[in-house]
Amino acid sequence: MSATPAHAPALAEDLAVAFAPPPQPPQSVNWFMRKGYPQGAFWAVMITLVSVTNDILMRLLGAGLDIIQISFFRFFFGMLAVIPLMLSHGSTLFKTSRPWMHFWRAILGVGAIGGACYSVNLMPLSDNTIIMSSQPFFFLPLAVIFLREKVDMSRWIAILIGFIGLLIMFQPGAEALRIVALVPITAAILFAMSDVVAKKMVATENTHSMLFYFAVGTTLITLVPAILVWQTPSWYQLGMLALLGIGGNLIQVCMIRAFSATDASALSPFRYVEFIFAALFGFLFFLEVPTLVTLTGATFIIAGTAYISYYETRKEQKKKG
């Protein structure tokens, strides 16, 4: 039935609503998507928060499932979470000009996350995080060599301050330097290499594409090993594994947003903030109480992060002024 004149105003309103442009995100949301050091720092801190949350999940799951199977499900559920986003854009996001970089990033990701999952079940949460905090020390020279980033003296000073704090907490010569510490150290190196590859890719690859191909690659790589050690998880375990997969994707999104906002080397000191979250959650979930030595080292880490934050903010203000 055609619309009568009496119904015309209502029909016009319906058409106006149907074809109206999508509402613009509020200014507060736009802030998070801009380029700049404050935005990069925010996303870097979010990486550490989600990372520690995933460590807790992996530790809880490690009591009943094999590490390889945990890693597989993390990648598998991460893949399932990103597929709807890919399909919503048709076939556009499936196109990539760097398939081999996706492949090598997946290889590095399996080694890094597998090592992290193993180490978090070997030692206290805070100790594991302390050792994993060595990642910036490997990333910084890699960023200089492969990304051609210029690292000025202020960034080196911030890294040095954080390194002093790491040494204080690491306590060279103590029990923490046993052979088992090689596991998180190796994982930290692989994470640094993976971050360098990701930084190289963000200029040409879509965020969703990077998430998807990383999830697919890591899932396929770990599928056969997971079958060999298979244990049917309970519904409760499946729920935690699903959260682990979603958390893995969130880390990727935060990392890509951080690298898109500012230089990767400028964000390195913020990885130390992860210890603060690890110490807090370690106490809340596992009754692990940080020692005085650990807290002293954390003070240096916070100081280094505050210094680089102040310096980078001042530098950006001068550029705008």
C-alpha positions in Angstrom: 0.0 0.0 0.0 1.3 3.4 -0.9 1.7 6.1 1.8 -1.1 8.6 2.0 -0.4 12.3 2.6 -1.4 11.8 6.3 1.4 9.2 6.7 4.0 11.1 4.7 5.6 13.0 7.7 6.0 9.7 9.6 7.5 8.0 6.5 9.9 10.9 6.0 11.0 10.7 9.6 11.6 6.9 9.2 13.6 7.4 6.0 15.6 10.2 7.7 16.5 7.9 10.5 17.3 4.9 8.2 19.6 6.9 6.0 21.1 9.2 8.6 24.9 9.1 8.9 26.2 7.0 11.8 26.7 9.0 15.0 30.2 10.3 15.5 32.0 8.9 18.5 32.2 11.3 21.5 35.4 13.4 21.8 36.5 11.2 24.7 36.6 8.2 22.4 38.4 10.1 19.7 41.2 10.8 22.1 42.1 7.2 22.4 42.4 6.8 18.6 44.7 9.7 18.0 48.4 9.7 17.4 50.6 10.9 20.3 52.7 9.9 23.2 49.9 10.0 25.9 47.7 7.7 23.7 50.7 5.4 23.1 51.4 5.3 26.9 47.7 4.5 27.6 47.7 1.5 25.3 51.1 0.3 26.5 49.8 0.3 30.1 46.7 -1.6 28.9 49.0 -4.2 27.4 50.5 -4.9 30.8 47.1 -5.1 32.6 45.7 -7.6 30.1 49.0 -9.5 30.1 49.0 -10.1 33.8 45.3 -11.1 33.7 46.2 -13.7 31.1 49.1 -14.9 33.3 46.6 -15.6 36.1 44.3 -17.5 33.8 47.3 -19.6 32.5 48.4 -20.4 36.0 44.9 -21.5 37.1 44.5 -23.6 33.9 48.0 -25.1 34.3 46.9 -27.0 37.3 44.7 -29.3 35.2 45.7 -29.0 31.5 48.9 -29.4 29.6 50.7 -26.1 28.6 50.6 -27.0 24.9 46.8 -27.5 25.1 46.4 -24.2 26.9 48.4 -22.4 24.2 46.4 -24.0 21.5 43.0 -23.0 23.0 44.3 -19.5 23.6 45.1 -19.2 19.9 41.9 -21.1 18.8 39.5 -18.9 20.7 41.4 -15.8 19.6 40.8 -16.9 16.0 37.0 -17.5 16.7 36.7 -14.0 18.2 38.2 -12.2 15.3 36.5 -14.1 12.4 33.1 -12.1 12.7 35.1 -8.9 12.4 36.8 -10.2 9.3 33.6 -11.4 7.7 31.8 -8.1 8.4 34.2 -6.4 6.0 33.7 -8.9 3.2 36.9 -10.2 1.6 38.9 -7.0 1.9 40.6 -7.8 5.1 41.7 -11.2 4.0 44.1 -9.7 1.5 47.7 -9.2 2.6 50.9 -8.2 0.9 53.1 -9.7 3.6 52.2 -13.4 4.1 55.7 -14.4 5.1 55.8 -11.8 7.9 52.5 -13.1 9.2 54.0 -16.6 9.2 57.2 -15.6 11.1 55.2 -13.5 13.5 53.1 -16.6 14.3 56.2 -18.7 14.8 57.6 -16.2 17.2 54.2 -15.9 18.9 53.9 -19.6 19.6 57.4 -19.7 21.1 56.9 -16.6 23.2 53.4 -17.4 24.5 54.2 -21.0 25.1 57.3 -20.0 27.1 55.3 -17.5 29.1 52.6 -20.0 29.8 55.2 -22.5 31.0 57.1 -20.1 33.1 54.1 -18.7 34.9 53.4 -22.2 36.2 57.0 -22.6 37.4 57.5 -19.6 39.6 55.6 -16.9 41.6 53.7 -14.4 39.4 55.8 -11.4 40.5 59.1 -13.3 39.9 58.0 -14.3 36.4 56.9 -10.8 35.6 60.3 -9.4 36.8 62.2 -11.6 34.4 59.8 -11.0 31.6 60.4 -7.3 32.1 63.7 -7.7 30.4 61.9 -7.6 27.1 62.6 -3.8 26.5 66.3 -4.4 26.8 66.1 -6.8 23.8 63.6 -4.7 21.9 65.5 -1.4 22.1 68.5 -2.5 20.0 66.2 -4.4 17.7 64.2 -1.3 17.1 67.3 0.7 16.3 68.7 -2.0 13.9 65.5 -3.1 12.1 63.1 -0.2 12.5 65.8 2.5 12.1 64.3 4.3 15.1 66.4 7.1 16.7 66.7 6.6 20.5 67.8 9.8 22.2 69.6 10.0 25.6 66.4 10.6 27.6 65.0 7.2 26.5 68.2 5.5 27.3 68.2 7.1 30.7 64.7 5.9 31.3 65.6 2.4 30.3 68.7 2.5 32.5 66.6 3.5 35.5 64.2 0.7 34.9 67.1 -1.7 34.4 68.5 -0.7 37.9 65.1 -1.5 39.4 65.0 -4.8 37.6 68.4 -5.7 38.9 67.4 -4.8 42.5 64.4 -7.1 42.2 66.2 -9.8 40.3 68.9 -10.0 43.0 71.8 -11.5 40.9 73.3 -14.5 42.7 70.1 -15.4 44.4 67.8 -18.4 43.7 66.0 -16.5 41.0 68.9 -17.1 38.7 68.4 -20.8 38.5 68.2 -22.6 35.2 64.4 -22.2 35.1 64.8 -18.5 34.7 66.0 -19.1 31.1 62.4 -19.9 30.2 60.9 -16.5 30.7 64.1 -14.8 29.4 63.8 -16.8 26.2 60.1 -15.8 26.0 61.0 -12.2 26.5 63.4 -12.3 23.6 60.8 -13.9 21.4 58.2 -11.3 22.4 60.7 -8.5 21.5 61.3 -10.0 18.1 57.5 -10.4 17.5 57.0 -6.8 18.5 59.6 -5.6 16.0 57.8 -7.6 13.2 54.4 -6.1 14.3 55.9 -2.6 14.2 57.1 -3.2 10.7 53.7 -4.4 9.6 51.4 -1.7 11.1 52.2 0.7 8.3 50.6 -1.5 5.6 48.5 -4.2 7.3 45.0 -3.8 8.8 44.7 -4.4 12.5 42.0 -7.1 12.0 44.1 -8.8 9.4 47.1 -9.0 11.7 44.9 -10.4 14.5 43.3 -13.0 12.1 46.5 -14.3 10.5 48.3 -14.4 13.8 45.5 -16.4 15.3 45.2 -18.8 12.3 48.9 -19.3 12.1 49.4 -20.0 15.8 46.4 -22.3 15.9 47.6 -24.5 13.0 51.1 -24.6 14.5 49.9 -25.9 17.9 47.1 -28.1 16.7 49.0 -31.4 16.3 51.0 -31.0 19.5 47.8 -30.3 21.4 46.2 -33.5 20.0 49.1 -35.5 21.3 48.6 -34.3 24.9 44.8 -33.9 24.7 42.7 -33.8 27.9 39.0 -32.9 27.5 38.5 -29.7 29.4 35.5 -29.0 31.6 33.0 -26.3 30.8 34.6 -24.1 33.5 38.0 -24.6 31.9 36.6 -23.9 28.5 35.2 -20.6 29.8 38.6 -19.6 31.1 40.3 -20.7 27.9 37.8 -18.5 25.9 38.7 -15.5 28.1 42.4 -16.3 27.6 41.8 -16.2 23.8 39.9 -12.9 24.0 42.7 -11.5 26.2 45.3 -12.5 23.7 43.5 -10.5 21.0 43.1 -7.5 23.3 46.9 -7.5 23.8 47.4 -7.5 20.1 44.9 -4.6 19.6 46.5 -2.6 22.4 50.0 -3.3 21.0 49.0 -2.2 17.5 47.3 0.9 18.7 50.3 1.8 20.9 52.8 1.3 18.0 50.5 3.4 15.7 50.4 6.2 18.2 54.1 6.8 18.8 57.6 5.3 18.5 58.0 1.8 19.9 61.2 2.6 21.8 59.5 5.5 23.6 57.0 3.0 25.1 59.5 0.4 26.3 59.7 1.7 29.9 55.9 1.2 30.4 56.5 -2.6 30.2 57.8 -2.2 33.8 54.3 -1.2 35.0 53.4 -4.8 34.5 55.2 -5.7 37.7 52.9 -3.4 39.7 49.9 -5.3 38.4 51.6 -8.6 39.0 52.5 -7.8 42.6 48.9 -6.6 43.3 47.2 -9.6 41.6 49.7 -12.0 43.0 48.7 -11.0 46.5 45.0 -11.0 45.7 44.9 -14.4 44.0 47.8 -16.3 45.4 48.7 -14.5 48.7 52.2 -13.6 47.3 53.6 -10.7 49.3 56.4 -8.7 47.6 59.5 -8.3 49.6 61.1 -4.9 50.6 63.8 -5.5 47.9 61.0 -6.0 45.3 59.3 -2.8 46.3 62.5 -0.9 46.2 63.1 -2.0 42.6 59.6 -1.1 41.7 60.2 2.4 42.9 63.0 2.8 40.3 60.7 1.4 37.6 58.0 3.9 38.4 60.6 6.7 38.4 61.9 5.7 35.0 58.4 5.5 33.6 57.4 8.9 35.1 60.6 10.5 33.7 60.1 9.3 30.1 56.4 10.3 30.3 57.3 13.8 31.4 60.0 14.2 28.8 57.9 12.9 25.9 54.9 15.0 26.8 57.0 18.2 27.0 58.6 17.3 23.6 55.2 16.9 21.9 53.9 20.2 23.5 56.9 22.0 22.0 56.2 20.6 18.6 52.6 21.8 18.7 53.6 25.1 20.1 
